[in-house]
Amino acid sequence: MTLCVEILPTLCHGGLVLRTVAVIALPHVAAFELGTACEVFGIDRADTGGPSFDFRVCGPEPGAVVPSKGGFSVVVDHGLEVTRDADLVVVPAYGMPAAPVPEPVLDALRTAHARGAWVLSICSGAFALGEAGLLDGRRCTTHWLHAAALAARFPTASVDPDVLFVEDDRVITGAGTAAGIDACLHLVRRELGAAAATSVARRMVVPPQRDGGQAQYVDTPLPPVADTLAPLLAWMLEHLDADLDVPTLAARALMSERTFARRFRAETGATPAAWLARQRVARAQELLERTDAPVDEVARRSGFSSGALLRHHFARTLGTTPLAYRRRFTCTSDAPTHDAPAGVPG
């Protein structure tokens, strides 16, 4: 299971807390992980109602040519000074542990976190955070191949090799490769709300939030691309209010129910029912943020049969109620209070 993170925003996401993003490209930067940060934070999605950020790739020497793991080089336009006012500093995977991280980079990471900025690593980028001392006494993760080395190198860190990402005191560490998408979307959701994260995810054609952890990928490879369930998952996200039982989904995927269930867990790390419940909670979050519909109506539109069932899943997944979530994430001073009948908890 992914780490359950308590949602405790300091400001309303409508105030656009997360605006400026700086990505530090270290030698032998991993192309996919760098691209993940660019895809989530570097594209202006205002045309489809999504967020836009002031996005910069930087390094110790502006204009330097940084080799990547992909056999090509990246030209870094900015120096580390752009991290001084960044709301988020990202460290993608790099060629650790061939050389120590330059001290100016470590200083930039420490300074950013000390002044209240978010710091996020993807895959082996966690080692740079460890060298900066940002993992001391904190929970963290990295790719399962590197988890033991991370724990040995930074013994005061609490390394969890099973999760997709961990958030601890404005430090987010993402696991291997594609888990960087989960970590980045989590931060978008954390700061800007479920609607913004869903908008980005929809453009990327990925689920807004995945279930499961890294363990599902250690021994069993993902199915070939030609067999991916991505088109079906996208269709399910568009029809969350429908009755999506396994026979219906298996028939749409042109598989037997048994094969479908096995393939679904391999690709998502969850059963169809668990995956649907989580995506329906995410849809309910979006509706609670953007509409004043009563909880029963939110439940219907997000695929739950009743407000009571929605409250059950909210409590189990987010540790709060729909009413409390709406009050916390709605920016208006007259947030609706008619989510539940008299005598029924929100």
N, C-alpha and C positions, 0 to 999 in steps of 0.2 A: 504494500500500500504506500501511496505517497504520504509525505509528512503532512499532518493536519496543522495548518497555520491559522492562528486566531487573527481575525480581521479587526485591527484596532487603528484605523486611520487617524492621523493628527489633523488633517484638513479635509474639507469636502472635495471630492474629486472634480467637481464642477469648476473649482478654482484653478485647475490644471497645474497641480503641484509639480509634475514631472514634465520639464520642458527641454532641458539641454542634456545631451548624451555625448560622452567622450569615450571612445574605444581605443585602448592602448594595444598597438600591434608590436609584439615582441618577436625577436628572430625566430624563423621557422614557424610563423603563425599558421594555424590550421585553417585552410581555406573555407571549409564548411562552417566552422564555428565563427569565424569572422563574418562570413556571409549571413549567418543567423542573426547576429546583432544588426547588420546592415538592413536585413529584410524586415525585422520587427520595428526598428527605431529610425532607419534611414530613409524610408519612403513616405512621402506626403500622401496620406489617405483621406484628406479632407473632402475630396470629391465624392466619396461614398460614406461620409459621416464618420470617418475614423480620425484618429489623432495624427498630428504631425509634430516633429521634434527638430530642434537645432542639433544636427548630428555631425560629429567630426571624428576622424580617425587620426590618432596622434602617436608620437613616440619621442624618445629623448632627443632626436635630431630631426628638425623639420626638413623635409625634402629628401630624407634618407631613403634608400632602396632596401626594403626588408624582404629577405627570402621567405618563401612559404613552404609548407610541406607538400604543396601540390605541384612543385616543379616550376613555378613562376615566381615573380617578385611583385611586391606591393610598394608603391611610392607613398610615403607618409607625408601629407601636406602640412600637418600642424605639429608644433612642439607641445610639451607637457603643460604649458601654461593654460591650455584650454580646459584642463581638469580643474582649474581653480574655481570656476563658477559653474561647473557641471552638476546637475542634479543626480546624475548616474555616471559612474565610471565602470566600464566593462573590460575584463581581461579574458580574451578567448584563449583556447588551447595554444600552446607554443612548444618549442623544442626542448622542454625540460628533460633531464637536468644537465644538459650539455654545458651550460654556463650559468653563473648566478645572475639574477635579475639586477639590472643596474640600480644603484642606490637612488638616483633621482626618481625612478619609477616607484620604488618602495616608498619614498617620501611623499610622492603624489598620492599614492593610495592611502597612506596614513592620514595625510592632511584632509583628503576628501571625506573620509569617514569621520574624522574628528569634528568637522564642521557640520555634520549631519547629512551628507550626501549618501546615496545608496552606492554600494560597491557589489558588483556581480561578476562571478567567474563562470566560465563554461569549460567543462572537462578538466584538462590539466592546468588550466588557468588558476585553479585553486592553489597550486604550489606557489605562485607569485603572491597570493593573499597570505599564505602561510609565512613566507619570508618577510612580509611586511608586519607580521605579528597579529594579523586580523582574524586568525583562526584560533588563537589562544583562548581556551575556555569556552569555545563556541562549538555548536553542532555544525557539521559540514558534510559535503559529499564530493565525489569526483567519479570519473569513469571506473567501473568495477575492476579493470585491469590495474589501475593505479592506486586503489583504495588502501591496500596494505602498505605501499610505499609512503603514501601521504600520512598515514597514522604513525609509521615509524619515524618519519622525518620531523613531524610536529606532534610529539606525544601528549601535549596538553589539549590538543583538539579532539573532539568527539566525532570520529568519522563514521558515518552511516553508509555502507556500500549498497544498501537495498533500495534507496529512494531515488526519485527522479530529480529532486531539488530540495534544498533546505534553506529556510530563511531564519536568521538569528541576529537580532539587533542591527538591522539595516545592512547585513552582509548576506548575500544570496549566492549559494554555490550550486551550480547545475552539474548533473552527471554527464555521461558520455554523449557527445555529438548531438543527436536530435533532442536529447533532454534539455539542451540549451534553449530550444524553442519553448518548452514547458516553463523553464525558469523565467524567460523574458516575458512571456504572456502572463505569468503569475504577477510579475511586477506591474505590468500595464493594468491588470485587473485590480491589484492592490491600491494603486494610486489614482487611476482614472475610472475604475468601475467595470462591471461585467460587459456593458454595451461596447466600450472601447476595445476590450480584449476580444470580444466576439467579432467585431468589425475587422480587426487585424487578422484573426484566425480564418475568417471566411475568405478574405483576399488571398491568404496563403494556402487555402484548401486543406486546413488541418483542424482537428477538434479543438475547441476553446480550452479544454482541459482533459488530459488523459488520466486514466486510473492505472494502478499497478506500479511496480518499481523495476529496478534494473535486473532483478533476479530472473525475470522472464526471458531475458536476452542472453544470459550467460552461456547456456548450453544449447538452446534451440534457436537456430537462425530464423530471421523473418522470411516469409514466403517470397518467391520471386515477384518482381514488380508487376508482371503481367497478371498475377493472381491477387493483387492487393484489393482490399475492401474499401479503399478510399472513396470511390464513387457512391457506394452504398451508404457509408458513414455521412457523406455530404447530404445525401437524400434524406437520411434519418433526421439530421439536424433541421431540415426544412419541414419535417412532418412530425415534430415531437408531440403534437396534440392528437395524433392518430393512435390507433391500437396497434402497436408494433410488437406483436408476439413472434416467437422464434419461427413457427411455421411460415408466417407471412414473409419474414425477412429472408429465411432460407430459400423460399421459392423465388424471391426477387433476385437473390444472388446466384440462382441456378445451382444450388447445392442441396445435398441431403441435410437434414437437421443436425445430424451428428457431425458431419464434416464442417458445416457452418459454425457450430458452437466451438469446435476445436480451432478453426481458423480465426474466429473472432477473438478468442482469448489470446492467441498467438500475436495478433496485430495490435490489440488494445490493452492487454493485460487484465481484462475484466470479462465477466459474463455479459451477454447482451442486456440483461435486466439491470445489472449494476452500472454499466456504461450509460444506459438510457436514463437511469435515475439521476446520475451526476450531471448529464447534459440538461435534463429538465430543471434541476436546481439552478444551473447557470442561466437558463432562459428565464426562470422566475426572478433571479437576481436582476436581470436586465429590465424586466417588466416593472419590478418594484422601484427601480431607480428612475425609469423614464415615464411611468404612467401613474395615475392615481386610482387605478382599478382596485376594487376590493380583493382581498386575499382569495376568496372563492373563484373570482374571475381570473386572477393570476394563475391559480391552480389549473383551471380548465384550459387556459391558453398555453400552458407549459406542459400539459400532458398528464397532470395528476387528477385523480378522480374527485378529489375534495380538498377543501382548505385544511382539513385535519391531516390528510395524508401529506400535503405540502409542509405543514408545520413539523410533522414527524421527520421528514427527510431534511429539512432545514436544521433541526436540532441535532440530528445525527451527523450531518456533513459539515455544518458551519458553526455549530455550538451556539446558535442564537435563534430568534424567531423572525418571521417575515416582518412583523411590525417594527421590531428593534432594528432590523437591517435597513428598512426603509427610512426610519428616522435618522440613522447614522449616515446614509449615503444620499439622502435627498437634500438639495441645497436650499430649497425654499423654507421660509420660516413657518409656513402653514402646512407642514407635512400632514397628509391625511391620517386620520386616526380611526377610520371605520373598517379596519381590516378584519375584525372579528365581532360577532354578536356579543351583547352584554353578557358578562360572566364567563366568556371563553377567552383564554389567553391568546395574545397575538403570536 
